[in-house]
Amino acid sequence: MAEPVTWGKNKGCSFLTSKCVESKEPLFSDMFCMPLEGYGCTFDNSGYGICGTNVNSEDSDLPSSYNYYGGDRVILDMFADNCPYNFLQARCQDSTTSPGFLDKECFGSGSSCFTGSLVNPSKEVPYCFKRTVLSYLFVCFLSEISAKRSIRISIM
């Protein structure tokens, strides 16, 4: 049986008919990302990766309607219409994944991605944590995931 498609779910017709980026800002920030090569969570919070893909290129034949970044930059995904998304590099539910941004990240069953500034207060990066109480050097409890994709977290 095929898995359900959740990409673009409940986004309406404008998700398919509008540009994904205008003035270097994504129109659907939970689906698309900016800046290129920045880090963020995937659209379903199952993991995190680099905005765009891990390799970006230039194409002098790029139609102007797809030139969202200037300089004829393209992401190397022929199905994306040059729309930037967070290219999965670390799957939160994969227990074999090594921590990326924080040595106390938790990978495995029940883990999800969220962004925050736990390491550097001036820059948000993605992290993976379980939605349960963790017993490491600190205790982390993810208490709420809101419709705006924000997660309230307490660290003790």
C-alpha positions in Angstrom: 0.0 0.0 0.0 1.3 3.5 -0.9 2.0 6.0 1.8 -0.2 9.1 2.0 1.2 12.2 0.4 1.4 15.1 2.9 3.4 17.5 0.8 1.2 20.6 0.3 -1.7 19.1 2.3 -4.4 21.7 3.2 -2.4 24.5 1.4 -5.1 25.3 -1.2 -4.8 25.9 -4.9 -2.3 28.8 -4.5 0.2 26.2 -3.3 0.2 24.9 -6.9 -0.4 28.1 -8.8 1.7 30.6 -7.0 5.5 31.0 -6.9 7.2 29.4 -4.0 9.5 32.4 -3.3 8.9 36.1 -3.8 11.5 38.8 -2.9 13.7 36.0 -1.6 11.1 35.0 1.0 9.2 31.6 0.8 5.4 32.0 0.5 4.8 28.8 2.3 7.5 28.9 5.0 6.6 25.5 6.4 7.2 23.9 3.0 9.9 26.0 1.5 13.0 27.7 3.0 15.5 30.5 2.6 18.3 31.3 2.7 19.9 28.6 0.4 22.4 26.5 2.3 20.9 27.4 5.7 19.7 24.6 8.0 16.1 23.8 9.0 13.5 21.1 9.6 11.8 19.2 6.9 8.2 20.2 6.1 6.9 17.3 8.2 9.4 17.8 11.1 10.8 14.2 10.6 14.3 15.5 10.2 16.6 18.3 9.2 18.9 19.3 6.4 20.2 22.0 4.1 17.9 24.5 2.4 18.0 23.8 -1.4 20.0 20.6 -1.7 23.5 19.6 -0.6 24.7 20.8 -4.0 23.5 24.0 -5.8 24.6 25.0 -9.3 24.1 27.7 -11.9 22.2 27.5 -15.1 22.4 30.4 -17.6 19.3 29.1 -19.4 17.2 29.3 -16.3 13.8 31.0 -17.1 13.4 34.3 -15.2 10.2 33.0 -13.6 12.3 30.4 -11.7 15.3 32.7 -10.8 14.3 33.2 -7.2 17.9 33.7 -5.9 19.6 35.8 -8.5 22.7 34.8 -10.4 20.9 31.9 -12.2 21.3 29.7 -9.1 19.4 26.4 -9.2 18.8 23.5 -6.8 19.5 20.1 -8.3 16.0 18.6 -8.1 14.3 18.5 -11.5 10.8 18.1 -9.9 11.0 21.1 -7.6 10.7 24.0 -10.1 13.7 25.5 -8.4 11.7 25.8 -5.2 14.0 25.5 -2.1 13.1 22.9 0.5 15.1 21.5 3.4 16.9 18.5 1.8 16.9 15.7 4.4 20.3 14.9 5.9 19.3 13.7 9.4 16.2 11.7 10.1 15.1 12.2 13.7 13.6 8.8 14.1 16.7 7.0 12.9 18.5 5.9 16.1 21.8 5.5 14.2 22.0 9.2 13.4 24.8 11.1 15.1 24.0 14.4 16.9 24.5 17.4 14.6 24.1 20.7 16.4 23.8 19.7 20.0 25.4 16.7 21.6 22.3 15.9 23.6 20.0 15.6 20.6 17.8 12.5 20.8 17.3 10.3 17.7 15.0 7.3 17.5 11.4 6.4 17.8 9.2 9.3 18.8 11.7 12.0 17.9 10.9 15.1 15.9 12.7 18.2 14.5 12.3 21.7 15.8 14.4 24.8 15.5 15.8 26.8 18.3 18.7 28.8 19.6 19.9 26.4 22.4 23.6 26.7 21.3 23.8 30.1 19.8 21.2 32.7 21.0 21.7 34.7 17.8 21.1 31.9 15.3 18.3 29.3 15.1 19.2 25.8 14.0 17.3 22.5 13.9 17.5 19.9 16.6 15.9 16.4 17.1 14.4 15.5 20.5 11.8 13.0 21.7 8.4 14.1 22.8 9.0 12.5 26.2 11.0 13.2 29.3 14.6 12.5 28.7 17.1 11.6 31.4 20.6 12.8 30.4 22.6 15.6 31.9 19.6 17.8 31.5 15.9 16.9 31.3 14.0 18.0 28.2 10.3 17.8 27.9 8.5 18.9 24.7 5.2 20.1 26.1 3.3 21.4 23.1 3.4 21.5 19.3 1.2 24.3 18.0 -0.4 24.8 14.6 2.3 27.4 13.9 4.9 24.7 14.1 6.4 26.0 17.3 7.3 23.8 20.2 7.5 24.9 23.8 10.4 23.3 25.6 11.6 23.3 29.1 15.2 22.4 29.9 16.2 21.8 33.5 
